[in-house]
Amino acid sequence: MTKTADHFLLVCTTCTGAMSTDQVSGALARKLPEGFAIREVACMAGCDRPTTVGFQAPGKAQYLFGDIVSEQDLDAVVEFAGQYQLSSDGWTNATDRPLTLFTKTLSRMPALPSQRSS
C-alpha cells in the first residue's frame, strides 16, 4: 500500500539552470522519502539562483533553496527532505542542514497558524 503524500517538494518550471525541470524532478522522484510528492510550479522568484526548489507540509515551516545545479545538490535536497519530514514543525537551523545547502537557503517562512473556531 502506498502512503498518501503529506510533504511536498516544489520544483520551479521556469528556472533555466544547469539541469532541466524534468532532470531535477526525475532524479528527486527516485530518491525522496515515502510520503513526499513533487509539485512542479511556475516561478518561485528565485530567478537569480536557478534552479529553485521548495518544501511544504501542513503545520510546518516552508523553505526555498536556490542554486540547485548538481547531483551533489540533489543528494543534499534528499537528505534535507528526510530531516524536514522527521521534524514536528519543519524548523531547522542552518548548521543542521546538509552543508551543501548552507549557502543555498533563500527563505524559511514559519508555518501558517492553524485555524481555530471562534
N, C-alpha and C positions, 0 to 999 in steps of 0.2 A: 504494500500500500504506500502510495506517495504522500508525503506530508504536504499540506497546503502551505504556500509561501506566506510568511508574515514579516519578512525582511526583504528589502528591495535595493538593488544596485542600479543606479541610473547611469546611463551611458549617453553622452552627447552625440547627436547625429549630425550636427553642423560643424563640429570641430574638424579641422584639416591638419591633423598631426601626423606623426611618423607612421601610425597604424590606422587603418580604416575602422569605422564603427563595426563592420562585420568581423574584422580580425579581433578587435577588443572583446566584443560580445561573445564571439565563438570561443575564444580562449578562456574567458571567465566562466562561461556556462559549464564547461567541463570540470572546473576546479572549485566552484563555490560550494560552501556547506549546504546540506539539505535544509530547506526552509527559506532559501533565497530565490527570488525571481529577478530577472533582468528586465528593466524598463528602458527602452530607447526613447529619449526625449529630445526635442529641439532645444536649441541654445540654453545653456545654464549660465551664461555671462562669464565664462572663463576663457574667452576668445584669445587673450594674450598668452594663455598657458595650456594649449591643447595637448593632449586630449583630456577632457574633464570627466570625472565620474563622481557620483554622489551616493550617499547611504541614507535610507529612510526606514523607519519602523514605527508602529504605533507606540506612543509613550516614550520615545527615545529622542535624544539629540540627533540632529541631522548634520552630515558632513559633506563637504565638497573638496575634492582633490584635483589638482591640475598637473600638467607635465607628465602624463602617463604615456611613456614613449618606448618602453622596452619590456621584454619578458620579465626582467627583474622587478620592474614596477608592477606588472600584473601579479606576480607572486606576492608582492607586498600588499596589494589590494586584497588578495585572497586571505592572507594572514590577518589583515585588519578585519575582514568580514567575520572571521571566527571570533576575534576579540569583541567586536561590536555585538554579535549575536549573544555571547555569553554575558554581556553587561546588562544589568537590570534597567539602567536609564540611558545607555548609549554613551555616557560621558567618559572620555578617556583623556589622559594627559599626553601631550606631545611626546614626552620621553618614554611613554609606554607603547606607543605605536611603532610599527616596523620602521627602522632607521631610514629606509629608502623614502618613506613618506614624510619625514621630518620637515623638509622644506617645501613640500608639495601641498600642504594643507592651505586651502583658500578660505574656507569658513567652517565654523562649527556654530550651529544655531540650537538653542535649547528646544526641548520638546514642547509641543503645544500643550497648554493646560487641558486637563480632562474636563469634559462637560459635567456640570453639576446642575441638578434640577433646583429651581427656586422654591 
